[in-house]
Amino acid sequence: MTHGHTAADNSTDSPANEEFWDSRYGESDRIWSGDPNTVLVREVADLTPGSALDLGCGEGADAIWLAGQGWRVTASDISGVALAKARRHAAAADAGVADRIDWQRHDLGISFPAGTFDLVSAQFLHSPDDMPREQILRAAAAAVAPGGVLLIVGHAGLPSWEPGPETDVSLPTPAEVLDSLELPDGEWEVLLSDEHERIQTRPDGQPGTRTDNALKIRRRAV
Protein backbone atom coordinates (compact mmCIF):
# COMPACT_ATOMS: atom_id res chain seq x y z
CA MET A 1 0.00 0.00 0.00
CA THR A 2 1.25 3.19 -0.85
CA HIS A 3 2.93 7.41 -1.98
CA GLY A 4 0.95 19.90 -1.10
CA HIS A 5 -0.90 21.61 0.74
CA THR A 6 -2.08 19.95 3.94
CA ALA A 7 -2.38 16.44 5.32
CA ALA A 8 -5.75 15.71 6.87
CA ASP A 9 -4.99 13.94 10.17
CA ASN A 10 -7.68 11.57 11.43
CA SER A 11 -7.61 10.73 15.11
CA THR A 12 -9.29 7.37 14.42
CA ASP A 13 -6.39 6.03 12.33
CA SER A 14 -5.00 2.66 13.42
CA PRO A 15 -1.69 3.32 15.27
CA ALA A 16 -0.26 -0.12 14.47
CA ASN A 17 -0.84 0.21 10.72
CA GLU A 18 0.41 3.79 10.67
CA GLU A 19 3.56 2.87 12.60
CA PHE A 20 4.28 -0.01 10.22
CA TRP A 21 4.10 2.20 7.13
CA ASP A 22 5.90 5.12 8.74
CA SER A 23 8.73 2.73 9.59
CA ARG A 24 8.71 1.30 6.07
CA TYR A 25 8.89 4.74 4.45
CA GLY A 26 11.52 5.85 6.93
CA GLU A 27 13.97 3.15 5.82
CA SER A 28 15.46 5.31 3.05
CA ASP A 29 14.99 8.58 1.23
CA ARG A 30 13.00 6.87 -1.51
CA ILE A 31 11.78 3.27 -1.45
CA TRP A 32 10.04 3.36 -4.86
CA SER A 33 11.41 4.38 -8.24
CA GLY A 34 9.84 7.84 -8.39
CA ASP A 35 8.23 6.96 -11.73
CA PRO A 36 4.46 6.70 -12.17
CA ASN A 37 2.97 3.24 -12.49
CA THR A 38 3.10 2.05 -16.11
CA VAL A 39 -0.50 0.85 -16.30
CA LEU A 40 -1.77 4.14 -14.88
CA VAL A 41 0.12 6.11 -17.54
CA ARG A 42 -1.16 3.85 -20.32
CA GLU A 43 -4.79 3.73 -19.20
CA VAL A 44 -5.16 7.43 -18.36
CA ALA A 45 -3.73 8.61 -21.68
CA ASP A 46 -7.16 8.65 -23.37
CA LEU A 47 -8.98 10.39 -20.50
CA THR A 48 -9.78 14.09 -20.31
CA PRO A 49 -8.12 15.55 -17.18
CA GLY A 50 -10.51 16.41 -14.37
CA SER A 51 -10.54 15.44 -10.70
CA ALA A 52 -8.58 12.37 -9.57
CA LEU A 53 -8.25 10.40 -6.35
CA ASP A 54 -5.01 8.48 -5.77
CA LEU A 55 -5.46 5.87 -3.02
CA GLY A 56 -2.33 4.68 -1.23
CA CYS A 57 -0.28 7.40 -2.88
CA GLY A 58 2.98 6.60 -1.07
CA GLU A 59 5.81 8.92 -2.11
CA GLY A 60 3.59 10.65 -4.63
CA ALA A 61 4.87 9.61 -8.06
CA ASP A 62 1.43 8.85 -9.51
CA ALA A 63 -0.19 11.97 -8.03
CA ILE A 64 2.63 14.18 -9.30
CA TRP A 65 2.39 12.68 -12.77
CA LEU A 66 -1.39 13.13 -12.86
CA ALA A 67 -1.07 16.75 -11.76
CA GLY A 68 1.49 17.28 -14.50
CA GLN A 69 -1.08 16.04 -17.01
CA GLY A 70 -3.58 18.62 -15.81
CA TRP A 71 -5.55 16.63 -13.24
CA ARG A 72 -6.66 18.09 -9.90
CA VAL A 73 -5.53 15.37 -7.51
CA THR A 74 -6.52 14.28 -4.03
CA ALA A 75 -3.78 11.92 -2.85
CA SER A 76 -4.21 9.82 0.28
CA ASP A 77 -1.99 7.59 2.36
CA ILE A 78 -1.91 6.22 5.90
CA SER A 79 1.73 7.24 6.39
CA GLY A 80 2.59 10.77 7.41
CA VAL A 81 6.23 9.99 6.56
CA ALA A 82 5.24 9.05 2.99
CA LEU A 83 3.09 12.16 2.61
CA ALA A 84 5.92 14.42 3.82
CA LYS A 85 8.17 12.90 1.15
CA ALA A 86 5.44 13.28 -1.47
CA ARG A 87 4.99 16.97 -0.69
CA ARG A 88 8.74 17.52 -1.05
CA HIS A 89 8.83 15.67 -4.36
CA ALA A 90 5.87 17.67 -5.66
CA ALA A 91 7.53 20.95 -4.63
CA ALA A 92 10.63 19.93 -6.58
CA ALA A 93 8.63 19.02 -9.69
CA ASP A 94 7.53 21.32 -12.51
CA ALA A 95 5.98 24.64 -11.53
CA GLY A 96 2.32 24.42 -10.65
CA VAL A 97 2.20 20.70 -9.91
CA ALA A 98 2.12 21.06 -6.12
CA ASP A 99 -0.78 23.51 -6.37
CA ARG A 100 -2.92 20.83 -8.02
CA ILE A 101 -2.47 18.18 -5.31
CA ASP A 102 -4.27 17.93 -1.96
CA TRP A 103 -2.39 15.49 0.28
CA GLN A 104 -4.59 13.79 2.88
CA ARG A 105 -3.75 11.22 5.56
CA HIS A 106 -6.34 8.46 5.90
CA ASP A 107 -6.48 4.93 7.19
CA LEU A 108 -8.80 4.01 4.35
CA GLY A 109 -10.53 1.28 6.32
CA ILE A 110 -11.66 3.92 8.82
CA SER A 111 -11.87 7.22 6.94
CA PHE A 112 -12.07 8.02 3.24
CA PRO A 113 -11.51 11.22 1.20
CA ALA A 114 -14.74 13.13 0.65
CA GLY A 115 -16.25 13.91 -2.74
CA THR A 116 -16.59 12.27 -6.14
CA PHE A 117 -13.93 12.08 -8.83
CA ASP A 118 -13.55 11.62 -12.58
CA LEU A 119 -10.76 9.10 -11.93
CA VAL A 120 -10.14 6.93 -8.88
CA SER A 121 -6.84 5.04 -8.93
CA ALA A 122 -5.83 2.22 -6.58
CA GLN A 123 -2.36 1.03 -7.54
CA PHE A 124 -1.02 -2.01 -5.65
CA LEU A 125 -3.25 -1.40 -2.66
CA HIS A 126 -1.89 -4.38 -0.72
CA SER A 127 -0.85 -4.52 2.91
CA PRO A 128 0.52 -7.27 5.22
CA ASP A 129 -1.84 -6.08 7.97
CA ASP A 130 -5.59 -6.61 8.19
CA MET A 131 -6.51 -3.81 5.77
CA PRO A 132 -10.13 -4.32 4.58
CA ARG A 133 -9.26 -4.10 0.88
CA GLU A 134 -12.67 -5.10 -0.48
CA GLN A 135 -14.41 -2.51 1.71
CA ILE A 136 -11.96 0.17 0.57
CA LEU A 137 -12.41 -0.68 -3.10
CA ARG A 138 -16.19 -0.53 -2.75
CA ALA A 139 -15.76 2.95 -1.26
CA ALA A 140 -13.51 3.77 -4.21
CA ALA A 141 -16.24 2.74 -6.66
CA ALA A 142 -18.77 4.85 -4.78
CA ALA A 143 -16.45 7.84 -5.17
CA VAL A 144 -16.45 7.67 -8.98
CA ALA A 145 -18.55 10.41 -10.61
CA PRO A 146 -20.98 9.56 -13.45
CA GLY A 147 -18.88 9.04 -16.57
CA GLY A 148 -15.78 8.55 -14.44
CA VAL A 149 -13.28 5.68 -14.30
CA LEU A 150 -12.05 3.36 -11.55
CA LEU A 151 -8.62 1.81 -12.19
CA ILE A 152 -7.43 -0.96 -9.87
CA VAL A 153 -3.98 -2.51 -10.40
CA GLY A 154 -2.57 -5.25 -8.19
CA HIS A 155 -0.18 -8.15 -7.93
CA ALA A 156 -1.43 -11.46 -9.31
CA GLY A 157 1.06 -13.58 -7.37
CA LEU A 158 4.50 -13.75 -5.85
CA PRO A 159 7.54 -12.59 -7.88
CA SER A 160 9.57 -15.20 -9.74
CA TRP A 161 12.36 -15.17 -7.16
CA GLU A 162 9.96 -16.00 -4.30
CA PRO A 163 8.34 -19.34 -5.19
CA GLY A 164 6.83 -19.72 -1.70
CA PRO A 165 5.44 -19.91 0.84
CA GLU A 166 2.13 -18.40 -0.15
CA THR A 167 1.60 -14.87 1.07
CA ASP A 168 -1.12 -13.96 3.57
CA VAL A 169 -1.90 -10.89 1.46
CA SER A 170 -4.98 -11.35 -0.73
CA LEU A 171 -4.08 -11.30 -4.44
CA PRO A 172 -7.42 -11.64 -6.26
CA THR A 173 -7.93 -11.91 -10.00
CA PRO A 174 -9.55 -9.01 -11.89
CA ALA A 175 -12.80 -11.00 -12.08
CA GLU A 176 -12.72 -11.55 -8.32
CA VAL A 177 -12.10 -7.85 -7.75
CA LEU A 178 -15.02 -6.97 -10.00
CA ASP A 179 -17.32 -9.38 -8.16
CA SER A 180 -16.23 -8.00 -4.77
CA LEU A 181 -17.22 -4.47 -5.78
CA GLU A 182 -20.89 -5.53 -5.75
CA LEU A 183 -21.77 -3.03 -8.48
CA PRO A 184 -25.40 -2.38 -9.44
CA ASP A 185 -26.44 -4.03 -12.70
CA GLY A 186 -26.25 -1.84 -15.78
CA GLU A 187 -24.47 1.09 -14.15
CA TRP A 188 -20.88 0.21 -15.11
CA GLU A 189 -18.96 -1.01 -18.16
CA VAL A 190 -15.72 -2.99 -18.09
CA LEU A 191 -13.00 -1.36 -20.19
CA LEU A 192 -10.09 -3.61 -19.18
CA SER A 193 -9.70 -6.84 -17.21
CA ASP A 194 -6.41 -8.65 -17.69
CA GLU A 195 -3.17 -10.01 -16.30
CA HIS A 196 0.22 -8.92 -17.58
CA GLU A 197 3.83 -9.86 -16.90
CA ARG A 198 6.52 -7.27 -16.26
CA ILE A 199 10.22 -7.17 -15.49
CA GLN A 200 11.13 -6.21 -11.93
CA THR A 201 14.59 -5.94 -10.40
CA ARG A 202 15.25 -8.64 -7.82
CA PRO A 203 16.83 -7.86 -4.42
CA ASP A 204 20.17 -9.07 -5.82
CA GLY A 205 19.96 -6.53 -8.64
CA GLN A 206 19.21 -9.08 -11.37
CA PRO A 207 16.05 -8.90 -13.52
CA GLY A 208 13.07 -11.00 -12.51
CA THR A 209 9.45 -11.26 -13.56
CA ARG A 210 6.20 -10.47 -11.82
CA THR A 211 2.60 -10.91 -12.93
CA ASP A 212 0.17 -8.11 -12.18
CA ASN A 213 -3.45 -7.55 -13.08
CA ALA A 214 -5.63 -4.57 -13.90
CA LEU A 215 -9.32 -3.74 -13.81
CA LYS A 216 -10.58 -0.56 -15.47
CA ILE A 217 -14.29 0.20 -15.31
CA ARG A 218 -16.41 3.24 -16.15
CA ARG A 219 -19.55 4.39 -14.38
CA ARG A 220 -22.13 5.10 -17.04
CA ALA A 221 -23.14 8.74 -17.34
CA VAL A 222 -26.61 9.56 -16.12
C-alpha positions as CSV (number, residue, x, y, z in Angstrom):
1,M,0.0,0.0,0.0
2,T,1.2,3.2,-0.8
3,H,2.9,7.4,-2.0
4,G,0.9,19.9,-1.1
5,H,-0.9,21.6,0.7
6,T,-2.1,19.9,3.9
7,A,-2.4,16.4,5.3
8,A,-5.7,15.7,6.9
9,D,-5.0,13.9,10.2
10,N,-7.7,11.6,11.4
11,S,-7.6,10.7,15.1
12,T,-9.3,7.4,14.4
13,D,-6.4,6.0,12.3
14,S,-5.0,2.7,13.4
15,P,-1.7,3.3,15.3
16,A,-0.3,-0.1,14.5
17,N,-0.8,0.2,10.7
18,E,0.4,3.8,10.7
19,E,3.6,2.9,12.6
20,F,4.3,0.0,10.2
21,W,4.1,2.2,7.1
22,D,5.9,5.1,8.7
23,S,8.7,2.7,9.6
24,R,8.7,1.3,6.1
25,Y,8.9,4.7,4.5
26,G,11.5,5.8,6.9
27,E,14.0,3.1,5.8
28,S,15.5,5.3,3.1
29,D,15.0,8.6,1.2
30,R,13.0,6.9,-1.5
31,I,11.8,3.3,-1.5
32,W,10.0,3.4,-4.9
33,S,11.4,4.4,-8.2
34,G,9.8,7.8,-8.4
35,D,8.2,7.0,-11.7
36,P,4.5,6.7,-12.2
37,N,3.0,3.2,-12.5
38,T,3.1,2.1,-16.1
39,V,-0.5,0.8,-16.3
40,L,-1.8,4.1,-14.9
41,V,0.1,6.1,-17.5
42,R,-1.2,3.9,-20.3
43,E,-4.8,3.7,-19.2
44,V,-5.2,7.4,-18.4
45,A,-3.7,8.6,-21.7
46,D,-7.2,8.7,-23.4
47,L,-9.0,10.4,-20.5
48,T,-9.8,14.1,-20.3
49,P,-8.1,15.5,-17.2
50,G,-10.5,16.4,-14.4
51,S,-10.5,15.4,-10.7
52,A,-8.6,12.4,-9.6
53,L,-8.3,10.4,-6.4
54,D,-5.0,8.5,-5.8
55,L,-5.5,5.9,-3.0
56,G,-2.3,4.7,-1.2
57,C,-0.3,7.4,-2.9
58,G,3.0,6.6,-1.1
59,E,5.8,8.9,-2.1
60,G,3.6,10.6,-4.6
61,A,4.9,9.6,-8.1
62,D,1.4,8.9,-9.5
63,A,-0.2,12.0,-8.0
64,I,2.6,14.2,-9.3
65,W,2.4,12.7,-12.8
66,L,-1.4,13.1,-12.9
67,A,-1.1,16.7,-11.8
68,G,1.5,17.3,-14.5
69,Q,-1.1,16.0,-17.0
70,G,-3.6,18.6,-15.8
71,W,-5.6,16.6,-13.2
72,R,-6.7,18.1,-9.9
73,V,-5.5,15.4,-7.5
74,T,-6.5,14.3,-4.0
75,A,-3.8,11.9,-2.9
76,S,-4.2,9.8,0.3
77,D,-2.0,7.6,2.4
78,I,-1.9,6.2,5.9
79,S,1.7,7.2,6.4
80,G,2.6,10.8,7.4
81,V,6.2,10.0,6.6
82,A,5.2,9.1,3.0
83,L,3.1,12.2,2.6
84,A,5.9,14.4,3.8
85,K,8.2,12.9,1.1
86,A,5.4,13.3,-1.5
87,R,5.0,17.0,-0.7
88,R,8.7,17.5,-1.0
89,H,8.8,15.7,-4.4
90,A,5.9,17.7,-5.7
91,A,7.5,21.0,-4.6
92,A,10.6,19.9,-6.6
93,A,8.6,19.0,-9.7
94,D,7.5,21.3,-12.5
95,A,6.0,24.6,-11.5
96,G,2.3,24.4,-10.6
97,V,2.2,20.7,-9.9
98,A,2.1,21.1,-6.1
99,D,-0.8,23.5,-6.4
100,R,-2.9,20.8,-8.0
101,I,-2.5,18.2,-5.3
102,D,-4.3,17.9,-2.0
103,W,-2.4,15.5,0.3
104,Q,-4.6,13.8,2.9
105,R,-3.8,11.2,5.6
106,H,-6.3,8.5,5.9
107,D,-6.5,4.9,7.2
108,L,-8.8,4.0,4.4
109,G,-10.5,1.3,6.3
110,I,-11.7,3.9,8.8
111,S,-11.9,7.2,6.9
112,F,-12.1,8.0,3.2
113,P,-11.5,11.2,1.2
114,A,-14.7,13.1,0.6
115,G,-16.2,13.9,-2.7
116,T,-16.6,12.3,-6.1
117,F,-13.9,12.1,-8.8
118,D,-13.5,11.6,-12.6
119,L,-10.8,9.1,-11.9
120,V,-10.1,6.9,-8.9
121,S,-6.8,5.0,-8.9
122,A,-5.8,2.2,-6.6
123,Q,-2.4,1.0,-7.5
124,F,-1.0,-2.0,-5.7
125,L,-3.2,-1.4,-2.7
126,H,-1.9,-4.4,-0.7
127,S,-0.8,-4.5,2.9
128,P,0.5,-7.3,5.2
129,D,-1.8,-6.1,8.0
130,D,-5.6,-6.6,8.2
131,M,-6.5,-3.8,5.8
132,P,-10.1,-4.3,4.6
133,R,-9.3,-4.1,0.9
134,E,-12.7,-5.1,-0.5
135,Q,-14.4,-2.5,1.7
136,I,-12.0,0.2,0.6
137,L,-12.4,-0.7,-3.1
138,R,-16.2,-0.5,-2.7
139,A,-15.8,3.0,-1.3
140,A,-13.5,3.8,-4.2
141,A,-16.2,2.7,-6.7
142,A,-18.8,4.8,-4.8
143,A,-16.4,7.8,-5.2
144,V,-16.4,7.7,-9.0
145,A,-18.5,10.4,-10.6
146,P,-21.0,9.6,-13.5
147,G,-18.9,9.0,-16.6
148,G,-15.8,8.6,-14.4
149,V,-13.3,5.7,-14.3
150,L,-12.0,3.4,-11.6
151,L,-8.6,1.8,-12.2
152,I,-7.4,-1.0,-9.9
153,V,-4.0,-2.5,-10.4
154,G,-2.6,-5.2,-8.2
155,H,-0.2,-8.1,-7.9
156,A,-1.4,-11.5,-9.3
157,G,1.1,-13.6,-7.4
158,L,4.5,-13.8,-5.9
159,P,7.5,-12.6,-7.9
160,S,9.6,-15.2,-9.7
161,W,12.4,-15.2,-7.2
162,E,10.0,-16.0,-4.3
163,P,8.3,-19.3,-5.2
164,G,6.8,-19.7,-1.7
165,P,5.4,-19.9,0.8
166,E,2.1,-18.4,-0.2
167,T,1.6,-14.9,1.1
168,D,-1.1,-14.0,3.6
169,V,-1.9,-10.9,1.5
170,S,-5.0,-11.4,-0.7
171,L,-4.1,-11.3,-4.4
172,P,-7.4,-11.6,-6.3
173,T,-7.9,-11.9,-10.0
174,P,-9.6,-9.0,-11.9
175,A,-12.8,-11.0,-12.1
176,E,-12.7,-11.6,-8.3
177,V,-12.1,-7.8,-7.8
178,L,-15.0,-7.0,-10.0
179,D,-17.3,-9.4,-8.2
180,S,-16.2,-8.0,-4.8
181,L,-17.2,-4.5,-5.8
182,E,-20.9,-5.5,-5.8
183,L,-21.8,-3.0,-8.5
184,P,-25.4,-2.4,-9.4
185,D,-26.4,-4.0,-12.7
186,G,-26.2,-1.8,-15.8
187,E,-24.5,1.1,-14.2
188,W,-20.9,0.2,-15.1
189,E,-19.0,-1.0,-18.2
190,V,-15.7,-3.0,-18.1
191,L,-13.0,-1.4,-20.2
192,L,-10.1,-3.6,-19.2
193,S,-9.7,-6.8,-17.2
194,D,-6.4,-8.7,-17.7
195,E,-3.2,-10.0,-16.3
196,H,0.2,-8.9,-17.6
197,E,3.8,-9.9,-16.9
198,R,6.5,-7.3,-16.3
199,I,10.2,-7.2,-15.5
200,Q,11.1,-6.2,-11.9
201,T,14.6,-5.9,-10.4
202,R,15.2,-8.6,-7.8
203,P,16.8,-7.9,-4.4
204,D,20.2,-9.1,-5.8
205,G,20.0,-6.5,-8.6
206,Q,19.2,-9.1,-11.4
207,P,16.0,-8.9,-13.5
208,G,13.1,-11.0,-12.5
209,T,9.4,-11.3,-13.6
210,R,6.2,-10.5,-11.8
211,T,2.6,-10.9,-12.9
212,D,0.2,-8.1,-12.2
213,N,-3.4,-7.5,-13.1
214,A,-5.6,-4.6,-13.9
215,L,-9.3,-3.7,-13.8
216,K,-10.6,-0.6,-15.5
217,I,-14.3,0.2,-15.3
218,R,-16.4,3.2,-16.2
219,R,-19.6,4.4,-14.4
220,R,-22.1,5.1,-17.0
221,A,-23.1,8.7,-17.3
222,V,-26.6,9.6,-16.1
